[in-house]
Amino acid sequence: MSSSESVDLRPVQASYATLRESVGRVVIGQDQAVRLIFITLLCSGHSLLEGVPGVAKTLLVRSLATTLELRFGRVQFTPDLMPSDIIGTAILNPNGTDARFREGPLFTDLLLADEINRASAKTQAALLEAMQERSATVDGTSYPLGDHFTVFATQNPVEQEGTYPLPEAELDRFLFKIVVGYPSLEEEIQLLSLHHSGTQTAESVGASLRKQDLETARATVRDLVVRDEITSYVAELVRATRSDLQFTLGASPRAGVMLLRAAKANAALEGRDYVLSEDVQEMFLPVLRHRILLDPAAEVEGLGADEALQRTLRSVTVPR
């Protein structure tokens, strides 16, 4: 699409408004998380949700599936979980002549990988092909998972005993790392009132969007205009993380692709059919915070990933 053509953003904004209103009936005080999760779907990505137990990570994803009439699956990751427990296995037919494939919980639309870092590296790796190719291969046969297949994985930032850190190759396949924090006092009071009335369930949200609404919104985002200066800005930001002495590992080229894609979705939610540097800056932390490794000296100084990335962001000249 040429820069002179206008993109109709109403499908994107209407879908987001409906989703936010529906999910907001049961999930209180997580507006930024809801926004980033919707952008995850717009970008056909996957996201890692980090937060202590009890901050509505599971409820958020279940409510999302209900709102969009998408299938929901949940896998509790444990040290003894095997890849076949997720993907499925071949079952021999009673006649003994051939086998049929019995699908595992992977075959769904929205998959909640609960406490993903509690499973072994072998089991974590079972998700790699699914996240990248949206298919699963068993005994040489590839089984498609569908265009709506999305992984939302959770992990607890506090309790690390008995966990297996996710390898960089898998972390790099998550569009966002979404930090799900505590609600404010006012939000917590509202949350308690909802629980007291017994209305806070994912099923009470109801279906208010269709799969076609999501497909239309995705197509709209793809048509947004990106100026050359913005593309260069994204490249400079990503490359800056590789030369910054705060990091022992900088962002990959995939990170730049994801950052630009997320910036386009953010611009659409802001009502613009073109991307500004502010969109890139808004998406910079959630896209990159899980893709870099801090230098040990920076960690000793108490520097966190977000603070280090903010320094990098300020070091790169913003296009006018």
C-alpha positions in Angstrom: 0.0 0.0 0.0 1.3 3.5 -0.9 1.8 6.1 1.7 -0.9 8.3 0.1 -3.6 5.6 0.8 -5.4 5.7 4.1 -5.8 2.6 6.2 -9.2 2.1 8.0 -8.2 1.5 11.6 -11.7 1.1 12.9 -11.6 -2.7 12.9 -8.5 -2.7 15.1 -9.7 -0.1 17.5 -13.2 -1.6 17.7 -11.8 -5.1 18.4 -9.5 -3.8 21.1 -12.2 -1.7 22.8 -14.5 -4.8 22.9 -11.8 -7.0 24.2 -10.7 -4.6 26.9 -14.3 -4.1 28.0 -15.0 -7.8 28.1 -11.8 -8.9 29.9 -12.1 -5.9 32.2 -15.2 -7.4 33.7 -13.2 -10.1 35.5 -9.5 -9.0 35.3 -8.9 -5.8 37.3 -5.9 -3.5 37.1 -3.9 -5.1 34.3 -4.6 -2.7 31.5 -1.0 -2.7 30.1 -0.9 -6.5 30.2 -4.3 -6.7 28.3 -2.9 -4.2 25.7 0.3 -6.2 25.1 -1.6 -9.5 25.0 -3.9 -8.1 22.3 -0.8 -6.8 20.4 0.6 -10.4 20.7 -2.4 -11.7 18.8 -2.3 -8.9 16.2 1.3 -9.7 15.5 0.7 -13.5 15.4 3.3 -13.8 18.2 3.7 -15.5 21.6 4.3 -14.0 24.9 5.9 -14.8 28.3 4.0 -13.6 31.3 6.0 -13.1 34.4 4.4 -12.5 37.8 4.0 -13.9 41.3 1.1 -16.4 41.8 -2.3 -14.9 42.1 -2.1 -11.8 39.9 -4.6 -13.2 37.3 -2.2 -14.5 34.6 -4.3 -17.6 34.0 -7.6 -15.8 34.3 -6.4 -13.2 31.7 -5.6 -15.8 29.1 -8.8 -17.9 29.7 -10.9 -14.7 29.5 -9.2 -13.8 26.2 -10.0 -17.2 24.7 -13.6 -16.9 25.8 -14.0 -13.4 24.3 -12.6 -14.5 21.0 -14.3 -17.9 20.9 -10.9 -19.6 20.6 -10.0 -23.0 22.0 -8.1 -22.9 25.3 -5.6 -25.4 26.6 -3.5 -25.4 29.7 -0.4 -27.5 30.5 1.1 -27.4 34.0 4.9 -27.7 33.4 6.6 -30.0 35.9 10.1 -31.6 36.0 8.7 -35.0 35.0 6.6 -33.7 32.0 7.7 -35.4 28.7 7.4 -33.9 25.2 4.8 -36.5 24.3 2.6 -35.3 27.1 2.4 -32.0 25.3 2.5 -33.0 21.6 0.7 -36.3 21.7 1.6 -39.8 20.8 0.9 -42.5 18.2 -1.5 -45.2 19.5 -1.6 -48.7 17.9 -5.0 -49.6 16.5 -6.7 -52.7 18.1 -6.2 -54.7 14.9 -2.5 -54.1 15.2 -2.0 -53.1 11.5 -1.3 -49.4 11.9 -1.2 -46.5 14.4 -3.2 -43.4 14.8 -2.0 -40.1 16.2 -3.7 -38.9 19.4 -3.3 -35.2 19.8 -2.0 -33.7 23.0 -2.9 -30.4 24.6 -0.7 -28.6 22.2 -3.4 -28.8 19.6 -5.5 -25.8 20.6 -5.7 -22.1 19.8 -4.4 -20.4 23.0 -2.0 -22.6 25.0 -1.2 -21.6 28.5 2.2 -23.1 29.4 2.0 -22.7 33.1 5.4 -22.3 34.9 7.2 -23.2 31.8 10.6 -23.0 33.5 9.8 -26.0 35.7 10.1 -28.4 32.8 13.3 -29.9 31.6 15.1 -28.4 28.6 14.0 -31.4 26.4 10.3 -30.7 27.2 10.7 -26.9 26.7 12.3 -27.6 23.3 9.1 -29.4 22.3 7.5 -26.0 21.9 10.1 -24.6 19.6 8.8 -26.0 16.3 5.2 -25.2 17.4 6.0 -21.6 18.1 8.0 -21.0 15.0 6.2 -23.1 12.4 2.8 -23.5 14.0 3.0 -27.3 13.4 4.2 -30.4 15.2 6.1 -33.3 13.7 5.6 -36.8 15.0 7.2 -39.8 13.4 8.0 -37.8 10.3 4.5 -36.5 9.8 3.8 -32.8 10.2 0.5 -31.8 11.8 -0.6 -28.1 11.5 -1.7 -26.2 14.5 -3.7 -23.4 12.8 -3.2 -19.7 12.3 -4.5 -18.8 15.8 -2.1 -21.0 17.7 -0.6 -18.8 20.4 1.6 -19.7 23.4 1.2 -17.7 26.6 3.9 -19.0 29.0 4.1 -18.0 32.6 6.9 -18.0 35.1 7.4 -16.9 38.7 10.2 -14.3 39.1 10.7 -15.1 42.8 10.8 -18.9 43.3 13.7 -20.3 41.3 14.4 -23.5 43.1 13.8 -26.5 40.9 13.5 -24.5 37.7 15.3 -24.7 34.4 16.1 -21.4 32.8 14.7 -21.0 29.3 17.4 -21.2 26.6 18.0 -18.0 24.6 16.8 -19.7 21.4 13.4 -20.2 23.0 13.2 -16.9 24.7 13.9 -15.2 21.3 10.7 -16.7 20.0 8.5 -14.8 22.4 7.4 -11.5 21.1 7.0 -9.9 24.6 7.9 -10.6 28.1 5.0 -9.1 30.0 5.4 -8.2 33.6 2.2 -8.8 35.5 2.3 -6.8 38.7 0.1 -6.2 41.7 -3.0 -4.0 41.4 -3.4 -0.6 43.1 -5.4 -0.3 46.3 -8.5 0.9 44.4 -8.2 -1.9 41.9 -7.7 -4.5 44.7 -10.9 -3.3 46.5 -12.8 -3.6 43.2 -11.3 -7.1 42.7 -12.5 -8.2 46.2 -16.0 -6.9 45.5 -16.1 -9.0 42.3 -15.1 -12.1 44.2 -17.5 -11.4 47.0 -20.4 -11.2 44.4 -19.1 -14.4 42.8 -19.0 -12.9 39.3 -15.2 -13.2 38.5 -15.0 -16.2 36.2 -13.6 -16.5 32.7 -16.9 -18.0 31.5 -18.8 -15.0 32.7 -17.1 -12.8 30.1 -19.0 -14.3 27.1 -18.0 -14.3 23.5 -18.0 -10.8 22.0 -15.5 -11.1 19.1 -15.2 -13.4 16.2 -12.1 -15.0 14.7 -12.8 -13.0 11.6 -12.6 -9.8 13.6 -9.1 -10.8 14.7 -8.1 -11.7 11.1 -9.4 -8.3 9.8 -7.4 -6.5 12.5 -4.2 -8.4 11.7 -4.5 -7.5 8.0 -5.1 -3.9 8.8 -1.9 -3.7 10.9 0.1 -5.2 8.1 -0.9 -2.3 5.9 0.5 0.4 8.1 3.1 2.8 6.7 6.7 2.7 8.1 9.1 5.4 7.0 12.7 4.6 6.3 13.8 6.7 9.2 11.8 4.5 11.6 13.2 1.3 10.1 16.7 2.7 10.6 15.9 3.7 14.2 14.8 0.1 15.0 18.0 -1.2 13.5 20.1 1.2 15.4 18.4 0.4 18.7 18.9 -3.3 18.2 22.5 -2.9 17.2 23.2 -0.6 20.1 22.4 -3.5 22.5 25.2 -5.6 20.9 27.9 -2.9 21.4 26.7 -1.8 24.9 29.1 -3.0 27.6 26.1 -3.4 30.0 25.2 -6.6 28.1 27.0 -9.8 27.4 24.4 -10.7 24.9 22.6 -8.2 22.7 19.3 -8.5 20.7 19.1 -10.7 17.7 17.9 -9.6 14.2 14.6 -11.3 15.0 14.2 -8.8 17.8 14.3 -6.0 15.3 11.6 -7.7 13.2 9.5 -8.2 16.3 10.0 -4.6 17.5 8.9 -3.1 14.2 5.9 -5.4 14.0 4.8 -4.5 17.6 5.3 -0.8 16.8 2.9 -1.0 13.9 0.3 -2.7 16.1 0.8 0.0 18.8 0.4 2.8 16.2 -2.9 1.2 15.0 -4.2 1.1 18.6 -3.3 4.8 18.9 -5.4 5.6 15.8 -2.5 6.2 13.4 -1.9 4.4 10.1 1.8 5.3 10.3 4.5 4.5 12.8 6.3 7.1 15.0 9.4 6.8 17.1 7.1 6.9 20.2 5.6 3.5 19.1 9.1 2.0 18.9 10.0 3.4 22.3 6.7 2.1 23.8 7.4 -1.4 22.6 11.2 -1.4 23.3 11.2 -2.8 26.8 8.6 -5.6 26.5 10.2 -6.8 23.2 13.8 -6.8 24.4 13.9 -7.3 28.2 14.0 -11.1 27.8 16.4 -11.1 24.8 19.5 -9.5 26.4 21.9 -10.8 29.1 23.3 -8.3 31.6 27.0 -8.1 32.3 27.8 -9.6 35.7 29.3 -6.2 36.7 26.0 -4.5 35.9 24.1 -7.0 38.0 26.4 -6.5 41.0 25.6 -2.7 40.8 21.9 -3.7 41.1 21.1 -2.7 37.5 18.0 -4.5 36.1 17.3 -5.3 32.5 14.7 -2.6 32.1 17.0 0.1 33.6 19.9 -1.0 31.3 17.6 -0.9 28.2 16.4 2.5 29.2 20.0 3.7 29.1 20.4 2.2 25.6 17.2 3.8 24.5 18.4 7.2 25.6 21.8 6.7 23.8 20.3 6.4 20.3 19.3 9.5 18.4 15.6 9.8 17.8 14.6 10.5 14.2 12.7 13.7 13.5 
